[in-house]
């Protein structure tokens, strides 16, 4: 175990700078807690100043060390963060030192560590940490990063005991504290960020999150699954088949780009499986807050003209994912979120049949977002009748067709995923037209006999 840097700390402070205590209370010993807070600041500053290379290295520079030097149980540490760990241990020794040291710690984190305390606090739903970091200069729009290990072993080392590990930082551009606060539905942190620097609503350039399924919402997953079969159905001359394949490969990364803060607030995945840091399980309050912040942003950008109640072009302003043209209403309906859908329809002028990049309406998203029978925590176990009736009550076209020519009823049986029987039953009961007969609709689809009977009865 490496020796603690605080244990190696030398006495480099100039003693002439420390005021001399001229009168000691009888029978009372003075401790570090009796020092003026300015002296404690100087002590902490000096601890950091002893390790300028470690401060410079921070998150941005790779660190290489011998694999043989792993910590206990094989946990790899970043030695240049030891000084931060030592100061944190000192800070947590008592309340007095905590109150004296945290401002210095957060300030230096903002300067040297790309506001990592702000991002980590937002990730964990810690609004107090978010507030402290912002107070000391934390940047709410700094990108999130993760650690990445690359190991190099000698060719003649069959047991892989001798080698090096290079630790570098993986940057997820524009996946910032704002996105994490929205993902956790942390209203307090969002308010702190909005009050400090406003919330940036522009489309980010985060690509697909292919390594992290937490960030693939059901609506986006459904659209991406629909993408390639739909393109393949387009009539492309055989002489241009290679162009068609090249077009698909070109479009795939584009369609996966561009989620914004609304997208993260409306990710509809299992709370128990992914949202361990959720502050609220309701997205409605988060969307209300974000819509209010967006209205204020529009009002200020228009030199305070008009009224604050007007949301400029909600069909555009509430787009949540640029590549697929997902709208907030698509995501809310895909997750069967009745409260949020009702808020969007009642409080904005969003078109009831607003289309995504493949002409899917909100009703299509109700049908396309299919639940997994293995996941009992799936949000799509709720009865779809309420969300379908809400949309129909606002004038949704129950037989609208997407770019593949499918109605919402047909999308209930379009792979991948289990057939959306509960949605299909409600659509049939509400007057959805079948393309020919029920047998034609479910031809080639694996459906249990009891579900066939439900469809026949509808």
C-alpha positions as CSV (number, residue, x, y, z in Angstrom):
1,X,0.0,0.0,0.0
2,X,1.4,3.4,-1.0
3,X,2.3,5.7,1.9
4,X,-0.3,8.4,2.4
5,X,0.9,11.7,1.0
6,X,-0.3,13.5,4.1
7,X,2.0,11.4,6.1
8,X,4.9,12.5,4.0
9,X,3.9,16.2,4.2
10,X,6.8,18.4,5.1
11,X,6.7,21.7,7.1
12,X,7.0,24.2,4.3
13,X,4.8,26.9,5.7
14,X,6.5,30.1,6.8
15,X,6.1,30.2,10.6
16,X,6.4,34.0,10.5
17,X,3.1,34.1,8.7
18,X,1.3,32.4,11.5
19,X,0.1,34.8,14.3
20,X,1.5,34.1,17.7
21,X,-1.0,33.4,20.5
22,X,-0.1,35.8,23.3
23,X,-2.5,34.6,25.9
24,X,-3.4,30.9,26.6
25,X,-6.5,30.3,28.7
26,X,-5.6,28.7,32.0
27,X,-5.7,24.9,31.8
28,X,-6.8,24.7,28.2
29,X,-4.7,23.2,25.4
30,X,-5.0,24.8,21.9
31,X,-5.6,22.6,18.9
32,X,-5.8,23.1,15.1
33,X,-9.4,24.0,15.6
34,X,-8.4,27.1,17.5
35,X,-6.5,28.5,14.5
36,X,-8.1,31.2,12.4
37,X,-9.9,29.8,9.4
38,X,-7.5,31.7,7.1
39,X,-4.7,29.6,8.5
40,X,-6.6,26.4,7.9
41,X,-7.1,27.6,4.3
42,X,-3.3,28.2,4.0
43,X,-2.6,24.7,5.4
44,X,-4.9,23.1,2.8
45,X,-3.4,25.2,0.0
46,X,0.1,24.2,1.0
47,X,-0.9,20.5,1.0
48,X,-2.1,20.8,-2.6
49,X,0.9,23.0,-3.6
50,X,3.3,20.2,-2.6
51,X,2.0,18.0,-5.5
52,X,1.7,20.3,-8.5
53,X,2.3,17.4,-11.0
54,X,-0.6,15.5,-9.5
55,X,-2.9,18.5,-9.8
56,X,-1.8,19.0,-13.4
57,X,-2.4,15.4,-14.3
58,X,-6.0,15.3,-13.0
59,X,-8.5,13.4,-15.1
60,X,-7.1,14.5,-18.5
61,X,-3.7,12.7,-18.6
62,X,-3.2,8.9,-18.8
63,X,-1.5,7.2,-15.9
64,X,0.7,4.1,-16.4
65,X,1.8,1.8,-13.6
66,X,2.9,-1.8,-13.1
67,X,0.2,-4.4,-12.8
68,X,2.3,-6.0,-10.0
69,X,1.6,-2.9,-7.9
70,X,-2.1,-3.4,-7.7
71,X,-3.8,-2.5,-4.5
72,X,-5.3,-5.1,-2.1
73,X,-7.9,-7.3,-4.0
74,X,-6.6,-6.0,-7.3
75,X,-8.2,-2.6,-7.1
76,X,-6.3,-0.1,-9.2
77,X,-6.0,3.3,-7.8
78,X,-4.9,6.6,-9.4
79,X,-1.9,7.7,-7.2
80,X,-2.2,11.3,-8.3
81,X,-5.6,11.5,-6.5
82,X,-4.0,10.6,-3.2
83,X,-3.6,14.2,-2.2
84,X,-7.4,14.7,-2.7
85,X,-8.2,11.7,-0.6
86,X,-5.9,13.0,2.2
87,X,-7.6,16.4,2.3
88,X,-11.0,14.8,2.2
89,X,-10.0,12.6,5.2
90,X,-8.9,15.7,7.1
91,X,-12.1,17.5,6.2
92,X,-14.3,14.7,7.6
93,X,-12.5,14.5,11.0
94,X,-14.9,17.1,12.5
95,X,-17.6,19.6,11.6
96,X,-15.3,22.6,12.2
97,X,-12.7,21.4,9.7
98,X,-15.5,20.3,7.3
99,X,-16.9,23.8,7.2
100,X,-13.4,25.3,6.8
101,X,-12.1,23.0,4.1
102,X,-15.0,22.2,1.7
103,X,-14.9,25.6,0.0
104,X,-11.2,25.1,-0.8
105,X,-11.8,21.6,-2.0
106,X,-14.6,22.4,-4.3
107,X,-12.8,25.5,-5.7
108,X,-9.7,23.4,-6.6
109,X,-11.9,20.7,-8.0
110,X,-13.4,23.2,-10.4
111,X,-10.0,24.5,-11.4
112,X,-8.1,21.2,-11.7
113,X,-10.6,18.4,-12.1
114,X,-13.1,19.7,-14.6
115,X,-15.8,20.1,-12.0
116,X,-15.9,16.4,-11.2
117,X,-17.6,17.0,-7.9
118,X,-20.5,18.7,-9.7
119,X,-20.9,15.9,-12.1
120,X,-20.5,13.1,-9.5
121,X,-23.0,14.9,-7.2
122,X,-25.5,15.2,-10.1
123,X,-25.0,11.5,-10.9
124,X,-25.8,10.5,-7.4
125,X,-28.8,12.8,-6.9
126,X,-26.8,14.9,-4.3
127,X,-28.3,18.4,-4.7
128,X,-26.2,19.7,-1.8
129,X,-23.0,18.7,-3.6
130,X,-24.3,20.3,-6.8
131,X,-25.0,23.6,-4.9
132,X,-21.6,23.7,-3.3
133,X,-19.8,23.0,-6.5
134,X,-21.7,25.7,-8.4
135,X,-21.0,28.2,-5.5
136,X,-17.2,27.6,-6.1
137,X,-17.1,27.9,-9.8
138,X,-18.3,24.4,-11.0
139,X,-19.2,24.3,-14.7
140,X,-22.6,22.7,-15.2
141,X,-21.8,21.9,-18.8
142,X,-18.5,20.0,-18.4
143,X,-18.7,16.6,-20.0
144,X,-19.0,13.4,-18.1
145,X,-16.0,11.0,-18.1
146,X,-15.3,7.4,-17.2
147,X,-12.1,5.5,-16.6
148,X,-10.7,3.1,-19.2
149,X,-8.1,0.5,-18.5
150,X,-5.7,-0.9,-21.2
151,X,-3.4,-3.6,-20.0
152,X,-0.1,-4.5,-21.6
153,X,1.6,-7.8,-20.7
154,X,4.9,-9.4,-21.8
155,X,4.6,-12.1,-24.5
156,X,6.6,-14.5,-22.4
157,X,4.4,-14.1,-19.3
158,X,1.7,-16.9,-19.4
159,X,0.4,-15.9,-15.9
160,X,0.1,-12.3,-16.9
161,X,1.8,-11.1,-13.7
162,X,4.2,-8.6,-15.2
163,X,3.0,-5.7,-17.3
164,X,1.6,-2.3,-17.2
165,X,-1.9,-0.8,-17.0
166,X,-2.6,2.5,-18.7
167,X,-5.6,4.3,-17.2
168,X,-7.2,6.9,-19.4
169,X,-10.4,8.9,-19.4
170,X,-13.3,8.2,-21.7
171,X,-15.2,11.4,-22.5
172,X,-18.9,11.3,-23.3
173,X,-19.2,14.7,-24.9
174,X,-22.0,16.9,-23.5
175,X,-23.3,14.3,-21.1
176,X,-23.1,16.8,-18.3
177,X,-24.4,17.5,-14.8
178,X,-27.5,18.9,-16.4
179,X,-28.3,15.6,-18.2
180,X,-27.6,13.6,-15.0
181,X,-29.9,15.8,-12.9
182,X,-32.6,15.4,-15.6
183,X,-32.0,11.6,-15.8
184,X,-32.4,11.4,-12.0
185,X,-35.4,13.7,-12.1
186,X,-33.7,15.8,-9.5
187,X,-35.7,19.1,-9.5
188,X,-33.6,20.8,-6.8
189,X,-30.3,20.2,-8.7
190,X,-31.9,21.4,-11.9
191,X,-33.1,24.6,-10.1
192,X,-29.6,25.2,-8.8
193,X,-28.1,24.8,-12.3
194,X,-30.8,26.9,-13.9
195,X,-30.3,29.6,-11.3
196,X,-26.5,29.6,-11.8
197,X,-26.1,29.3,-15.6
198,X,-29.5,28.6,-17.2
199,X,-30.2,25.1,-18.7
200,X,-28.8,24.5,-22.1
201,X,-31.6,23.0,-24.3
202,X,-29.6,22.6,-27.5
203,X,-29.1,19.1,-29.0
204,X,-26.1,17.4,-27.7
205,X,-23.7,15.3,-29.8
206,X,-23.7,12.2,-27.6
207,X,-23.6,9.1,-29.8
208,X,-26.0,6.3,-29.1
209,X,-24.8,5.3,-25.6
210,X,-24.1,1.9,-27.1
211,X,-22.1,0.9,-24.0
212,X,-24.8,2.0,-21.5
213,X,-28.4,0.7,-21.9
214,X,-29.5,3.0,-19.2
215,X,-29.8,5.8,-21.8
216,X,-31.7,3.9,-24.5
217,X,-35.4,4.7,-23.8
218,X,-38.1,2.5,-25.2
219,X,-39.2,5.0,-27.8
220,X,-35.7,5.4,-29.2
221,X,-35.1,1.6,-29.1
222,X,-38.4,1.1,-31.0
223,X,-37.5,3.6,-33.7
224,X,-34.0,2.3,-34.2
225,X,-35.3,-1.3,-34.5
226,X,-37.7,0.0,-37.1
227,X,-35.1,1.9,-39.0
228,X,-33.2,-0.8,-41.1
229,X,-36.3,-2.8,-42.1
230,X,-38.0,0.4,-43.2
231,X,-35.1,1.5,-45.3
232,X,-34.8,-2.0,-46.8
233,X,-38.5,-1.8,-48.0
234,X,-37.7,1.3,-50.1
235,X,-37.5,0.6,-53.8
236,X,-33.8,0.8,-54.7
237,X,-32.8,-0.5,-58.2
238,X,-30.6,-3.6,-58.1
239,X,-27.9,-1.7,-59.8
240,X,-27.8,0.7,-56.8
241,X,-28.1,-2.0,-54.1
242,X,-24.6,-1.1,-52.9
243,X,-25.6,2.5,-52.5
244,X,-28.6,1.4,-50.4
245,X,-26.3,-0.5,-48.0
246,X,-23.9,2.4,-47.8
247,X,-26.8,4.7,-47.1
248,X,-27.8,2.5,-44.1
249,X,-24.3,2.5,-42.7
250,X,-24.1,6.3,-43.1
251,X,-27.5,7.0,-41.5
252,X,-27.2,4.7,-38.5
253,X,-24.8,6.9,-36.5
254,X,-26.7,10.0,-37.5
255,X,-30.0,8.6,-36.2
256,X,-28.4,7.8,-32.9
257,X,-27.2,11.3,-32.2
258,X,-28.7,14.3,-30.6
259,X,-30.5,13.8,-27.2
260,X,-31.1,16.8,-25.1
261,X,-32.1,17.4,-21.4
262,X,-35.8,16.6,-22.1
263,X,-34.8,13.2,-23.5
264,X,-33.0,12.3,-20.3
265,X,-35.9,13.4,-18.1
266,X,-38.3,11.2,-20.1
267,X,-36.2,8.0,-20.3
268,X,-38.8,5.3,-19.4
269,X,-36.9,2.3,-18.1
270,X,-37.3,0.2,-15.0
271,X,-36.8,2.3,-11.8
272,X,-35.5,-0.6,-9.8
273,X,-33.1,-1.8,-12.5
274,X,-31.5,1.5,-13.6
275,X,-32.7,4.5,-11.6
276,X,-31.0,3.8,-8.3
277,X,-30.5,7.6,-7.8
278,X,-33.9,8.7,-8.8
279,X,-35.0,11.6,-6.6
280,X,-38.6,11.4,-8.0
281,X,-40.3,8.6,-9.9
282,X,-42.6,11.1,-11.7
283,X,-41.3,12.8,-14.8
284,X,-44.2,15.3,-14.9
285,X,-42.8,17.6,-12.3
286,X,-39.4,17.6,-14.0
287,X,-40.9,18.3,-17.5
288,X,-43.0,21.2,-15.9
289,X,-39.8,22.7,-14.5
290,X,-37.9,22.3,-17.8
291,X,-40.8,23.8,-19.9
292,X,-40.9,26.8,-17.5
293,X,-37.1,27.2,-17.9
294,X,-37.4,26.9,-21.7
295,X,-40.1,29.6,-21.7
296,X,-37.9,31.9,-19.7
297,X,-35.0,31.3,-22.1
298,X,-37.2,32.1,-25.1
299,X,-38.5,35.2,-23.4
300,X,-35.0,36.5,-22.5
301,X,-33.7,35.7,-26.0
302,X,-36.5,37.8,-27.5
303,X,-35.6,40.8,-25.4
304,X,-38.4,40.2,-22.9
305,X,-41.1,40.7,-25.6
306,X,-44.4,39.0,-25.4
307,X,-45.6,36.9,-22.5
308,X,-43.7,34.3,-20.5
309,X,-46.6,31.8,-20.9
310,X,-45.9,31.3,-24.6
311,X,-43.7,28.3,-25.5
312,X,-42.3,29.1,-29.0
313,X,-43.0,26.3,-31.5
314,X,-43.5,23.4,-29.1
315,X,-43.4,20.9,-32.0
316,X,-39.8,22.0,-32.4
317,X,-38.8,23.2,-28.9
318,X,-39.9,19.9,-27.3
319,X,-37.9,17.7,-29.7
320,X,-35.9,15.4,-27.5
321,X,-33.7,13.5,-29.9
322,X,-32.4,15.2,-33.1
323,X,-31.5,12.2,-35.1
324,X,-34.8,10.4,-34.8
325,X,-36.9,13.6,-34.3
326,X,-38.4,12.1,-31.1
327,X,-40.7,14.5,-29.3
328,X,-41.4,14.7,-25.6
329,X,-44.9,13.4,-26.3
330,X,-43.5,10.4,-28.2
331,X,-41.4,9.4,-25.2
332,X,-44.2,10.1,-22.6
333,X,-46.6,8.0,-24.6
334,X,-44.1,5.3,-25.3
335,X,-43.7,4.9,-21.5
336,X,-47.5,5.1,-20.9
337,X,-46.9,8.2,-18.8
338,X,-50.4,9.7,-18.7
339,X,-49.7,12.6,-16.3
340,X,-46.7,13.9,-18.4
341,X,-48.6,13.4,-21.7
342,X,-51.6,15.3,-20.4
343,X,-49.4,18.1,-19.2
344,X,-47.8,18.4,-22.7
345,X,-51.1,18.3,-24.5
346,X,-52.9,20.7,-22.1
347,X,-50.1,23.2,-21.4
348,X,-48.4,23.5,-24.8
349,X,-49.8,23.6,-28.4
350,X,-48.1,20.4,-29.4
351,X,-49.7,18.7,-32.4
352,X,-51.6,15.6,-31.3
353,X,-50.2,13.6,-34.3
354,X,-46.7,15.0,-34.3
355,X,-44.4,12.7,-36.4
356,X,-40.9,11.4,-35.7
357,X,-38.3,10.7,-38.5
358,X,-40.3,7.7,-39.7
359,X,-43.7,9.3,-39.5
360,X,-44.7,7.5,-36.2
361,X,-47.3,9.4,-34.2
362,X,-47.6,9.3,-30.4
363,X,-50.2,6.5,-30.8
364,X,-47.6,4.5,-32.9
365,X,-45.2,4.8,-30.0
366,X,-47.7,3.4,-27.6
367,X,-48.0,0.4,-29.9
368,X,-44.2,0.0,-30.8
369,X,-42.9,0.2,-27.2
370,X,-43.3,-3.4,-26.2
371,X,-42.7,-4.8,-22.7
372,X,-40.5,-7.7,-21.7
373,X,-42.3,-10.5,-20.1
374,X,-39.2,-11.4,-18.1
375,X,-39.0,-7.9,-16.4
376,X,-41.7,-7.5,-13.8
377,X,-40.5,-3.9,-13.1
378,X,-41.2,-2.9,-16.7
379,X,-43.1,0.4,-16.8
380,X,-45.2,-1.0,-19.6
381,X,-47.1,-3.3,-17.3
382,X,-49.7,-0.5,-16.7
383,X,-53.0,-0.7,-18.5
384,X,-52.6,1.2,-21.9
385,X,-56.3,2.2,-22.0
386,X,-55.7,5.5,-20.2
387,X,-53.0,6.8,-22.5
388,X,-54.8,5.6,-25.6
389,X,-58.1,7.3,-24.6
390,X,-56.2,10.5,-23.7
391,X,-54.7,10.7,-27.2
392,X,-58.0,9.8,-28.9
393,X,-59.8,12.4,-26.7
394,X,-57.5,15.1,-28.1
395,X,-58.2,14.0,-31.7
396,X,-55.5,11.5,-32.5
397,X,-55.9,9.5,-35.8
398,X,-56.2,5.9,-34.7
399,X,-55.5,4.7,-38.3
400,X,-52.6,7.0,-39.1
401,X,-49.8,5.3,-41.1
402,X,-46.1,5.7,-40.7
403,X,-43.4,5.6,-43.4
404,X,-43.7,1.7,-43.6
405,X,-47.5,2.1,-44.2
406,X,-48.3,0.6,-40.8
407,X,-51.1,1.8,-38.5
408,X,-50.6,1.7,-34.7
409,X,-52.6,-1.6,-34.7
410,X,-50.2,-3.2,-37.2
411,X,-47.2,-2.0,-35.2
412,X,-48.5,-4.0,-32.2
413,X,-47.5,-7.2,-34.1
414,X,-44.4,-5.9,-35.9
415,X,-41.1,-7.5,-34.7
416,X,-38.9,-7.3,-32.7
417,X,-40.4,-7.8,-29.3
418,X,-43.4,-9.6,-27.9
419,X,-46.8,-8.8,-29.6
420,X,-48.4,-5.8,-27.8
421,X,-51.7,-7.6,-27.1
422,X,-53.0,-5.3,-24.5
423,X,-52.6,-2.3,-26.7
424,X,-54.1,-4.1,-29.7
425,X,-57.2,-5.0,-27.8
426,X,-57.8,-1.4,-26.7
427,X,-57.2,-0.1,-30.2
428,X,-59.7,-2.6,-31.7
429,X,-62.2,-1.7,-29.0
430,X,-61.8,2.0,-29.9
431,X,-62.4,1.4,-33.6
432,X,-59.1,0.7,-35.2
433,X,-59.4,-0.8,-38.7
434,X,-57.7,-4.1,-39.5
435,X,-56.0,-4.3,-42.9
436,X,-58.0,-7.3,-43.9
437,X,-58.9,-9.9,-41.3
438,X,-57.6,-10.7,-37.9
439,X,-56.0,-13.8,-39.3
440,X,-54.1,-11.7,-41.8
441,X,-53.0,-9.3,-39.1
442,X,-51.4,-11.9,-36.8
443,X,-50.2,-14.2,-39.6
444,X,-46.7,-15.5,-38.7
445,X,-46.8,-14.0,-35.2
446,X,-46.3,-16.3,-32.2
447,X,-49.4,-15.6,-30.1
448,X,-50.9,-17.7,-27.3
449,X,-54.3,-19.1,-27.8
450,X,-55.8,-17.0,-24.9
451,X,-54.4,-13.8,-26.5
452,X,-56.0,-14.8,-29.8
453,X,-59.3,-15.1,-28.1
454,X,-58.8,-11.6,-26.5
455,X,-58.3,-10.2,-30.0
456,X,-61.2,-12.0,-31.4
457,X,-63.5,-10.7,-28.6
458,X,-62.3,-7.1,-29.1
